[in-house]
């Protein structure tokens, strides 16, 4: 009887769903209201907790401000050496600031330092007014860009992050913003965000020392950005990025109660990513993937070239294989050098995990009508 009871208990125990220890371990920022870890280029989510919860972002808002700044630079409507004039409204900003005065003139390069290093609210408004013509116009641009980036839990009321009940975002959206900023900002972005300290008004009597609010720059290997934030309502937030062995990660924690805990927990997220994942480069930018037969052209083949590195994130412990498929969408001549002709589709277990543009290696001219007729004649002969 005892033996039968023991067997029954064993069967019952096996039928009870066990709580995964590993799943508990994956909650890497337990004190944060929300957190996420992604790989920067593919945006692959590696760890997340409550990542879509709407929260107040404080100065991590300035990631969107910097996005619009870099877009203006890349479009040529703004230059780093342009000198802007501070309005009365910009000078009136509270919170973190670099104490710009009404009528003061400062270069865009120095204003970007003030925004990204010292989180200057006055510098944000000054840049926004120049880009959009007014602070209200700039906020409208911020929300339009949020829609363009398909951010579903974000709404801005200002470019600074000063508290407003209708000003919110989430960890997932912040990670997507950061990924896009890194994409368009490149090395120029990191030249500034990686600085622990710097100066503005350097050659004047009002030389001003900037100290970065991101302390991970000194304490975490590979850290080179991106933005911290704090208000009473938002708590302590950070969007951090670091790069090791070719792998760039973005980690976000929101609404922490203490800056030291915030830094510790975002570091734990990054540690997790670097210890368990690696970047695999399938093809490098400029590599010829294959030659594709092309008709009605003066060339028999067009060489399909990678527009950028074709990479994916691999779990070091996983045995899953990633393969690729070619999808050509435009191989009708004429083609211009660098014109997109298709995509490399990365596949894991028959699921498409990433897509990368493939471009023509050189100009491909179309056959003229006499050339086509001559080609058809040759076939008959």
matplotlib code that plots the C-alpha trace (Angstrom):
import matplotlib.pyplot as plt

x = [0.0, 2.8, 4.6, 1.5, 1.1, 4.7, 4.3, 1.1, 2.9, 5.8, 3.4, 1.5, 4.8, 5.9, 2.6, 3.0, 4.4, 7.8, 8.7, 11.8, 14.8, 16.3, 13.3, 13.7, 17.3, 16.4, 14.7, 18.0, 16.7, 14.3, 14.2, 13.3, 9.7, 10.7, 13.8, 15.1, 18.3, 18.7, 21.4, 21.8, 21.9, 19.3, 17.2, 16.9, 15.4, 17.7, 15.9, 12.9, 10.6, 7.5, 9.2, 6.0, 4.7, 4.2, 6.5, 7.9, 11.3, 12.8, 16.0, 16.2, 13.7, 16.8, 17.5, 14.7, 16.0, 19.4, 17.7, 16.2, 19.5, 21.4, 18.7, 19.0, 22.9, 22.6, 20.2, 22.4, 19.8, 22.1, 25.9, 28.1, 29.8, 26.5, 26.2, 22.7, 21.3, 19.6, 16.0, 14.4, 12.3, 15.4, 17.2, 14.3, 14.4, 14.7, 16.2, 19.6, 21.1, 24.3, 23.0, 22.6, 21.6, 19.2, 21.0, 24.0, 25.5, 26.8, 27.8, 25.7, 28.8, 28.9, 25.2, 25.3, 27.9, 25.7, 22.7, 24.5, 27.0, 25.4, 21.7, 21.2, 17.5, 18.3, 20.5, 17.7, 15.2, 17.7, 18.5, 14.8, 13.8, 16.5, 15.4, 11.6, 11.2, 9.6, 9.6, 6.0, 7.0, 9.9, 7.7, 5.4, 8.4, 9.3, 5.9, 5.8, 9.2, 7.9, 5.1, 7.5, 9.7, 6.5, 6.8, 3.4, 3.8, 5.4, 4.1, 6.2, 5.2, 8.7, 12.3, 13.8, 12.0, 10.7, 7.7, 4.3, 1.6, 1.1, 4.8, 5.7, 7.4, 8.5, 11.7, 11.1, 10.5, 13.6, 15.7, 14.3, 15.1, 18.6, 19.2, 18.1, 20.2, 23.3, 22.5, 22.3, 24.8, 27.7, 31.1, 30.3, 27.7, 30.2, 32.9, 30.8, 28.7, 31.8, 33.3, 33.2, 33.8, 34.5, 34.0, 31.9, 32.7, 36.2, 38.0, 36.0, 36.0, 32.9, 34.5, 32.1, 33.0, 30.6, 30.6, 28.7, 25.7, 26.5, 28.9, 29.1, 31.6, 34.2, 33.0, 31.9, 34.1, 33.1, 30.4, 30.3, 26.8, 23.9, 21.6, 20.5, 17.4, 15.8, 12.8, 10.8, 8.0, 10.2, 12.7, 16.2, 16.4, 19.2, 19.6, 23.1, 25.1, 28.4, 30.4, 32.7, 34.2, 32.0, 28.8, 27.0, 24.2, 21.6, 20.2, 17.4, 16.1, 13.3, 12.0, 14.8, 14.8, 18.5, 21.2, 23.7, 21.1, 20.2, 23.8, 24.3, 21.2, 21.8, 25.4, 23.9, 21.8, 24.9, 26.9, 24.2, 24.2, 28.0, 28.4, 25.7, 25.6, 28.0, 27.8, 28.2, 29.1, 27.9, 29.0, 30.9, 29.9, 31.0, 31.2, 29.9, 27.3, 26.8, 26.5, 22.9, 22.0, 20.4, 18.4, 18.2, 21.5, 24.9, 26.3, 25.4, 25.5, 25.1, 27.2, 25.0, 26.9, 26.2, 25.2, 26.1, 27.5, 25.1, 25.1, 23.0, 23.1, 23.8, 23.2, 26.6, 24.9, 22.4, 23.0, 20.4, 21.9, 21.2, 21.1, 20.3, 18.1, 18.4, 15.3, 15.8, 13.2, 14.8, 17.1, 15.6, 18.2, 19.2, 20.7, 22.8, 25.8, 24.6, 20.9, 19.0, 18.3, 17.1, 17.7, 19.6, 17.1, 18.5, 16.6, 16.5, 14.3, 12.5, 11.8, 13.1, 15.0, 16.6, 16.8, 19.7, 19.8, 21.8, 22.9, 24.4, 28.2, 28.3, 26.2, 24.4, 23.1, 20.0, 20.2, 19.1, 16.5, 19.0, 21.1, 18.1, 17.3, 20.8, 20.8, 17.5, 19.0, 22.0, 19.7, 18.1, 21.5]
y = [0.0, 2.4, 1.5, 2.3, 5.6, 6.5, 5.8, 7.9, 10.8, 10.6, 10.6, 13.6, 15.4, 14.9, 16.3, 19.5, 22.3, 23.2, 26.9, 27.4, 28.5, 29.8, 32.0, 33.5, 34.2, 36.0, 38.8, 40.7, 44.1, 43.1, 46.6, 48.3, 48.8, 47.9, 46.7, 45.4, 44.1, 44.1, 43.7, 47.1, 46.4, 43.5, 44.8, 41.2, 41.1, 39.1, 39.8, 41.9, 42.5, 44.7, 46.3, 47.8, 49.4, 53.2, 55.1, 58.6, 58.8, 61.9, 62.9, 59.7, 61.7, 63.5, 60.4, 61.5, 65.0, 63.8, 61.7, 64.8, 66.7, 64.0, 63.8, 67.5, 67.2, 64.3, 66.1, 69.2, 71.5, 71.9, 71.9, 71.2, 74.6, 76.5, 79.1, 79.4, 82.2, 81.4, 82.6, 83.8, 80.6, 78.3, 80.3, 79.9, 76.1, 74.6, 71.2, 70.2, 73.0, 74.7, 78.2, 79.6, 83.3, 85.0, 86.2, 83.9, 82.3, 78.7, 76.2, 73.1, 71.0, 72.5, 72.3, 68.6, 68.2, 70.1, 67.8, 64.4, 64.9, 67.3, 66.7, 70.5, 71.3, 74.8, 73.4, 71.0, 73.7, 75.9, 73.2, 72.3, 75.9, 76.0, 72.8, 73.3, 77.0, 76.7, 74.5, 73.4, 72.5, 70.4, 68.5, 67.8, 66.5, 64.2, 62.6, 62.3, 60.5, 58.2, 57.1, 56.7, 54.4, 52.5, 53.3, 52.3, 53.4, 56.8, 60.4, 63.6, 66.9, 68.5, 67.8, 67.7, 65.1, 67.6, 66.0, 66.1, 63.5, 63.1, 62.6, 58.9, 56.0, 52.5, 50.5, 48.8, 52.1, 53.6, 50.7, 51.1, 54.8, 54.1, 51.6, 54.1, 56.9, 54.6, 53.8, 57.4, 58.8, 56.4, 57.2, 60.9, 60.1, 58.0, 60.6, 62.7, 60.3, 58.3, 61.4, 61.4, 65.1, 68.0, 71.8, 74.3, 78.0, 76.7, 79.8, 82.3, 83.7, 81.6, 78.2, 75.6, 72.1, 69.3, 66.0, 63.1, 61.8, 58.3, 56.9, 53.5, 55.2, 54.8, 51.6, 49.3, 47.8, 48.9, 51.4, 54.4, 55.9, 56.7, 58.7, 58.8, 60.4, 61.4, 63.1, 62.4, 60.9, 58.9, 57.7, 56.8, 55.7, 54.8, 53.8, 52.3, 50.8, 49.0, 47.1, 44.0, 41.7, 43.2, 42.8, 46.0, 45.8, 48.3, 47.9, 50.0, 50.1, 52.5, 53.8, 52.6, 54.0, 54.6, 55.6, 53.0, 50.2, 51.5, 51.3, 47.9, 46.4, 47.8, 46.3, 42.9, 43.1, 43.9, 41.1, 38.6, 39.6, 39.5, 36.2, 34.3, 35.8, 36.5, 38.3, 36.1, 37.9, 35.9, 38.5, 41.7, 45.0, 45.0, 41.2, 39.6, 37.1, 35.6, 36.4, 36.6, 36.0, 39.0, 39.3, 42.1, 43.6, 44.2, 42.1, 38.4, 38.7, 41.2, 40.8, 40.9, 42.9, 43.4, 46.9, 46.4, 43.6, 40.6, 39.6, 37.8, 37.2, 33.6, 32.0, 30.4, 27.4, 26.8, 24.3, 25.9, 26.7, 29.9, 29.7, 32.3, 32.6, 35.2, 37.2, 39.3, 42.0, 44.1, 42.7, 44.4, 46.6, 49.4, 49.2, 51.7, 50.9, 50.6, 50.2, 47.7, 44.5, 42.2, 40.9, 38.3, 36.6, 34.9, 31.8, 29.9, 26.8, 28.0, 31.4, 34.7, 36.4, 39.3, 40.8, 42.7, 44.8, 43.5, 46.0, 46.0, 46.0, 48.3, 50.0, 47.5, 49.0, 47.7, 46.4, 48.8, 47.7, 47.0, 45.0, 43.0, 42.2, 41.2, 38.9, 37.2, 36.8, 35.0, 32.5, 31.5, 31.3]
z = [0.0, 0.9, -2.3, -4.4, -2.5, -3.2, -6.9, -7.1, -5.4, -7.9, -10.8, -9.3, -8.8, -12.4, -13.7, -11.7, -14.0, -12.6, -12.3, -14.4, -12.4, -15.6, -16.2, -12.7, -13.5, -16.6, -14.6, -14.6, -13.4, -10.6, -9.2, -12.5, -13.5, -17.1, -18.8, -22.2, -23.8, -27.6, -30.2, -31.8, -35.6, -35.9, -33.0, -31.7, -28.2, -25.9, -22.6, -21.5, -18.6, -18.9, -21.9, -23.3, -20.1, -20.6, -18.2, -17.9, -19.7, -18.1, -20.1, -22.1, -24.2, -25.6, -27.7, -30.0, -29.8, -31.0, -33.7, -35.3, -34.9, -36.7, -39.4, -40.0, -40.2, -42.6, -44.8, -44.9, -43.3, -40.3, -39.9, -36.9, -37.2, -37.6, -34.8, -33.2, -31.0, -27.7, -27.4, -24.2, -24.0, -24.3, -21.7, -19.3, -19.1, -15.7, -14.7, -16.0, -18.1, -19.2, -18.3, -21.8, -21.8, -24.0, -27.1, -26.5, -29.6, -29.7, -32.3, -33.0, -32.1, -28.6, -28.2, -29.0, -26.3, -23.9, -24.8, -24.8, -22.0, -19.6, -20.6, -21.1, -21.4, -22.6, -25.4, -26.5, -26.9, -28.7, -31.3, -31.6, -32.4, -35.1, -36.7, -36.7, -36.2, -32.8, -29.8, -30.6, -34.2, -32.9, -30.6, -33.5, -35.5, -32.5, -32.5, -36.3, -36.1, -33.4, -35.7, -38.6, -36.4, -35.4, -31.7, -30.3, -26.7, -27.0, -26.9, -26.5, -25.0, -25.0, -26.2, -22.8, -20.7, -18.1, -16.5, -18.2, -17.5, -21.3, -22.0, -21.9, -23.7, -22.8, -22.7, -26.0, -27.8, -26.2, -27.4, -31.0, -30.8, -29.6, -32.4, -35.0, -33.5, -33.6, -37.2, -38.4, -35.9, -36.4, -35.2, -34.9, -32.3, -30.2, -30.5, -28.1, -26.1, -25.1, -23.5, -19.7, -19.6, -22.0, -22.3, -24.1, -24.4, -24.3, -25.7, -23.7, -20.2, -19.6, -20.2, -18.9, -17.7, -18.7, -16.8, -18.2, -16.3, -17.6, -15.1, -16.9, -19.2, -16.5, -14.9, -17.7, -20.4, -23.9, -22.8, -25.1, -24.7, -24.6, -22.2, -18.6, -17.1, -13.7, -12.5, -9.3, -11.3, -13.7, -11.2, -12.4, -16.1, -18.5, -22.1, -22.3, -25.1, -25.2, -27.8, -27.3, -29.9, -32.7, -30.7, -29.8, -27.2, -26.0, -22.5, -21.0, -17.4, -16.3, -13.0, -10.7, -7.1, -6.9, -9.4, -8.2, -8.5, -11.9, -13.1, -11.5, -13.1, -16.6, -16.2, -15.4, -18.5, -20.6, -18.9, -19.7, -23.4, -23.8, -21.9, -23.8, -27.3, -30.1, -33.5, -36.5, -39.7, -42.7, -45.3, -45.0, -46.6, -50.2, -50.5, -53.7, -52.7, -56.1, -59.8, -61.1, -64.7, -66.3, -69.5, -72.1, -70.8, -72.2, -69.4, -68.9, -65.1, -62.4, -59.3, -56.1, -53.4, -49.7, -48.9, -45.3, -43.1, -43.0, -39.4, -36.8, -33.1, -32.0, -28.7, -27.9, -26.5, -29.3, -32.1, -34.4, -37.8, -39.6, -43.4, -46.1, -49.1, -51.9, -52.9, -56.1, -56.6, -59.3, -61.9, -64.9, -66.7, -66.7, -63.2, -61.4, -59.3, -55.7, -56.7, -54.5, -56.5, -53.7, -50.2, -48.3, -46.0, -42.9, -41.9, -38.6, -38.5, -41.6, -40.0, -41.5, -38.7, -40.7, -44.1, -45.7, -48.9, -51.9, -54.5, -58.0, -58.1, -61.2, -63.8, -66.1, -69.3, -71.1, -74.7, -77.4, -79.8, -82.6, -80.1, -79.1, -82.7, -83.4, -80.3, -81.5, -85.0, -83.5, -81.8, -85.1, -86.9]

ax = plt.figure().add_subplot(projection="3d")
ax.plot(x, y, z, "-o")
ax.set_aspect("equal")
plt.show()
